[in-house]
Amino acid sequence: MVKFKRFGIKHAIISVLSILFIVVVFLSNKTLIFLFEDKIWAHKVNSIEKLNEATNIFSGVELDVVFYIDGNYFDVNHPPDKSINLSLNEYFQSQMSDPDYRYWIDFKNLNKDNKLQSSNSLDSITKLFKIDKSNIIVESVAPQFLKSFRDKGFITSYYLPPGIHTLNEESLETILEKIRNNIIFYENIYISCDYKDYPIVKKHFPDTRKITWFTVYGYMNKIKAILLLYEILLDENVDVLLISFHSTNEKI
């Protein structure tokens, strides 16, 4: 009887450890990358050092840019972070060995005054480095100004208002109506949102192509969040999920 109890306890411990191992593997970013290699890209890759590391792991990266009319150049930076004075030309030049790599450009200050000049500039840069425009997504919170990029052959995405999942019913309907109108009036291939807003976005815009990101769990239970990530990645209308990537060389 004692041996039987010991065997039972040992078997239970092994079972628990096995379950924990499966859960840890299931929760791992490496597992997500392995299972969904084409869909998983690196978030906020705003330096050449970080880019060089990310290209060995991910099939694409997201970067942030600010366009300066006076100098006619894109600064790779996410305000209010301090600029490291990295131009988009330098950024792309570092990847000339792989012209088919994919980029999600979060355009932080696209507006009516710079839309034409910035689209012409990006067009020139991609031609210079022989980058296929189908490998570049230009994203902005202002969908009305993305047309100049679409006219140049770039893929575009409408960056949806953040925090949709936190809104009350009345405020949510107001935002959803705005999104509907923007989708109708301004042709964009994608809409983009935080993973926590995905359930609402999927419910109201199920057939619209989407790109999204996961950077922090926030209030969400970790297991629940991971299950949501798998739901997102299995959605045929979601083409990209950004995840955090910490370079060994820097903290950007």
C-alpha positions as CSV (number, residue, x, y, z in Angstrom):
1,M,0.0,0.0,0.0
2,V,2.8,2.4,0.8
3,K,4.6,1.6,-2.5
4,F,1.3,2.2,-4.3
5,K,0.8,5.6,-2.6
6,R,4.4,6.6,-3.4
7,F,3.8,5.5,-7.1
8,G,0.6,7.5,-7.1
9,I,2.2,10.6,-5.7
10,K,5.2,10.3,-8.1
11,H,2.8,9.8,-11.1
12,A,0.8,12.9,-10.0
13,I,4.0,15.0,-9.8
14,I,5.1,13.8,-13.2
15,S,1.7,14.7,-14.6
16,V,1.7,18.2,-13.1
17,L,5.2,18.8,-14.3
18,S,4.3,17.6,-17.8
19,I,1.3,19.9,-17.9
20,L,3.4,22.8,-16.7
21,F,6.0,22.1,-19.4
22,I,3.3,22.0,-22.1
23,V,1.8,25.3,-20.8
24,V,5.3,27.0,-20.8
25,V,5.9,25.8,-24.3
26,F,2.4,26.9,-25.4
27,L,3.0,30.4,-23.9
28,S,6.5,30.8,-25.5
29,N,7.1,33.4,-28.2
30,K,9.4,31.0,-29.8
31,T,6.5,28.6,-30.3
32,L,4.4,31.3,-31.8
33,I,7.2,32.2,-34.2
34,F,7.7,28.5,-35.1
35,L,4.0,27.9,-35.8
36,F,3.2,31.2,-37.5
37,E,6.5,32.2,-39.0
38,D,5.1,34.5,-41.7
39,K,2.7,36.3,-39.4
40,I,4.9,37.1,-36.5
41,W,7.0,40.3,-36.9
42,A,9.1,42.2,-34.4
43,H,7.7,45.4,-32.8
44,K,9.5,48.8,-32.6
45,V,12.7,47.9,-34.4
46,N,14.1,51.5,-34.5
47,S,17.9,50.9,-34.8
48,I,20.2,49.2,-37.2
49,E,21.6,47.0,-34.4
50,K,18.1,45.8,-33.5
51,L,17.2,45.3,-37.1
52,N,20.2,43.2,-37.8
53,E,19.2,40.9,-34.9
54,A,15.5,40.8,-35.8
55,T,16.1,39.8,-39.4
56,N,17.6,36.5,-38.1
57,I,14.4,35.7,-36.2
58,F,11.4,37.4,-37.8
59,S,10.0,37.6,-41.3
60,G,9.3,41.3,-40.9
61,V,9.7,44.3,-38.6
62,E,7.7,47.3,-37.5
63,L,9.5,50.7,-37.3
64,D,8.4,54.2,-36.5
65,V,9.2,57.3,-38.6
66,V,8.8,61.0,-38.5
67,F,9.1,63.0,-41.7
68,Y,10.8,66.3,-41.9
69,I,9.8,68.5,-44.8
70,D,12.7,70.9,-44.6
71,G,15.3,68.1,-44.9
72,N,13.1,65.9,-47.0
73,Y,13.9,62.8,-44.9
74,F,12.4,60.2,-42.6
75,D,13.8,60.0,-39.1
76,V,13.5,56.5,-37.6
77,N,12.1,57.3,-34.2
78,H,9.1,56.9,-32.0
79,P,8.3,60.3,-30.2
80,P,8.7,61.1,-27.4
81,D,11.8,58.9,-27.5
82,K,15.0,60.9,-28.2
83,S,16.0,60.6,-31.9
84,I,19.2,58.7,-32.6
85,N,19.5,60.5,-35.9
86,L,18.9,57.4,-38.0
87,S,17.5,58.1,-41.5
88,L,15.3,55.7,-43.3
89,N,17.9,55.6,-46.1
90,E,20.5,54.3,-43.6
91,Y,18.0,51.9,-42.2
92,F,17.2,50.3,-45.6
93,Q,20.8,50.4,-46.7
94,S,21.8,48.1,-43.9
95,Q,19.5,45.5,-45.4
96,M,20.5,45.7,-49.1
97,S,21.4,42.0,-48.9
98,D,17.7,41.1,-48.5
99,P,15.5,43.3,-50.7
100,D,12.5,41.0,-50.0
101,Y,12.4,41.6,-46.3
102,R,9.1,43.1,-45.0
103,Y,8.5,46.3,-43.2
104,W,5.6,47.9,-41.3
105,I,6.2,51.6,-41.2
106,D,4.2,53.5,-38.5
107,F,4.1,57.0,-39.9
108,K,3.8,59.2,-36.8
109,N,3.2,62.6,-38.4
110,L,1.5,62.0,-41.7
111,N,-0.6,65.1,-42.5
112,K,-2.0,67.2,-45.4
113,D,1.2,69.2,-45.6
114,N,3.6,66.4,-46.0
115,K,1.6,63.6,-47.6
116,L,2.8,64.2,-51.2
117,Q,6.5,65.0,-50.4
118,S,6.8,62.0,-48.0
119,S,5.2,59.6,-50.5
120,N,7.6,60.8,-53.2
121,S,10.5,60.4,-50.8
122,L,9.6,56.9,-49.8
123,D,9.0,56.0,-53.5
124,S,12.6,57.2,-54.3
125,I,14.1,55.4,-51.3
126,T,12.5,52.0,-52.2
127,K,13.7,52.4,-55.9
128,L,17.2,53.3,-54.7
129,F,17.4,50.1,-52.6
130,K,15.4,48.0,-55.0
131,I,12.7,47.2,-52.3
132,D,9.5,45.7,-53.6
133,K,6.6,48.0,-52.5
134,S,4.5,45.0,-51.8
135,N,6.8,44.3,-48.8
136,I,6.1,47.7,-47.2
137,I,3.0,48.6,-45.1
138,V,2.6,52.3,-44.4
139,E,0.3,52.9,-41.4
140,S,-1.3,56.1,-40.1
141,V,-4.0,57.3,-37.8
142,A,-5.1,59.6,-40.6
143,P,-6.4,57.3,-43.4
144,Q,-7.4,60.3,-45.6
145,F,-3.7,61.1,-46.2
146,L,-2.6,57.6,-47.1
147,K,-3.9,57.8,-50.7
148,S,-0.7,59.4,-51.9
149,F,1.1,56.2,-50.8
150,R,-1.4,53.9,-52.4
151,D,-1.1,55.8,-55.6
152,K,2.6,55.0,-55.5
153,G,1.9,51.3,-55.1
154,F,2.5,51.0,-51.4
155,I,0.3,48.9,-49.1
156,T,-1.5,51.0,-46.4
157,S,-3.2,50.5,-43.1
158,Y,-5.6,52.6,-41.1
159,Y,-4.4,52.7,-37.5
160,L,-7.7,52.5,-35.5
161,P,-8.3,54.7,-32.4
162,P,-6.7,52.9,-29.4
163,G,-8.5,51.5,-26.4
164,I,-11.8,50.5,-28.1
165,H,-12.3,47.7,-25.6
166,T,-12.4,50.2,-22.7
167,L,-15.3,52.3,-24.1
168,N,-18.9,52.2,-22.9
169,E,-21.6,51.3,-25.3
170,E,-22.5,54.8,-26.4
171,S,-18.8,55.9,-27.0
172,L,-18.1,52.6,-28.7
173,E,-20.8,53.0,-31.2
174,T,-19.6,56.6,-32.0
175,I,-16.1,55.3,-32.7
176,L,-17.3,52.3,-34.7
177,E,-19.4,54.6,-36.9
178,K,-16.3,56.8,-37.5
179,I,-14.3,53.7,-38.4
180,R,-17.0,52.5,-40.8
181,N,-17.1,55.8,-42.6
182,N,-13.3,55.9,-42.9
183,I,-13.2,52.4,-44.3
184,I,-15.8,53.3,-46.9
185,F,-14.4,56.7,-47.8
186,Y,-10.7,55.9,-47.7
187,E,-9.5,52.7,-49.4
188,N,-6.9,50.9,-47.2
189,I,-5.9,47.3,-47.5
190,Y,-5.6,46.9,-43.7
191,I,-7.0,48.2,-40.5
192,S,-4.6,47.9,-37.5
193,C,-5.2,47.7,-33.8
194,D,-3.9,46.4,-30.4
195,Y,-4.6,42.7,-29.7
196,K,-7.0,43.7,-26.8
197,D,-9.2,45.5,-29.3
198,Y,-9.2,42.6,-31.7
199,P,-12.4,40.9,-30.5
200,I,-14.5,44.0,-31.0
201,V,-12.8,44.8,-34.3
202,K,-13.4,41.2,-35.6
203,K,-17.0,41.3,-34.5
204,H,-17.8,44.5,-36.4
205,F,-15.4,44.2,-39.3
206,P,-15.0,40.5,-39.8
207,D,-14.0,40.5,-43.4
208,T,-11.7,43.5,-43.3
209,R,-8.0,42.5,-43.5
210,K,-6.2,43.3,-40.3
211,I,-2.7,43.7,-38.8
212,T,-2.3,43.9,-35.0
213,W,0.2,43.9,-32.2
214,F,0.8,42.4,-28.8
215,T,3.3,44.1,-26.5
216,V,2.0,43.9,-22.9
217,Y,-0.5,41.7,-21.1
218,G,-1.9,44.7,-19.2
219,Y,-5.0,43.7,-17.2
220,M,-5.5,40.5,-19.2
221,N,-4.9,37.1,-17.6
222,K,-1.8,35.6,-19.3
223,I,-3.5,32.3,-20.3
224,K,-6.5,34.2,-21.7
225,A,-4.2,36.5,-23.6
226,I,-2.3,33.7,-25.2
227,L,-5.5,32.0,-26.2
228,L,-6.5,35.3,-27.8
229,L,-3.2,35.5,-29.7
230,Y,-3.8,32.0,-31.1
231,E,-7.3,33.0,-32.2
232,I,-5.8,36.1,-33.9
233,L,-3.1,34.1,-35.6
234,L,-5.6,31.5,-36.9
235,D,-7.8,34.2,-38.4
236,E,-7.3,34.2,-42.2
237,N,-8.0,37.9,-42.3
238,V,-5.1,38.7,-40.0
239,D,-1.8,38.9,-41.8
240,V,0.6,40.2,-39.2
241,L,1.0,40.1,-35.4
242,L,3.8,42.2,-33.9
243,I,5.4,41.0,-30.7
244,S,8.0,42.6,-28.4
245,F,11.6,42.0,-29.3
246,H,14.5,42.9,-26.9
247,S,17.8,43.3,-28.6
248,T,21.0,42.2,-26.8
249,N,22.7,45.4,-27.8
250,E,20.2,48.1,-26.9
251,K,16.8,48.9,-25.2
252,I,15.2,50.7,-28.1
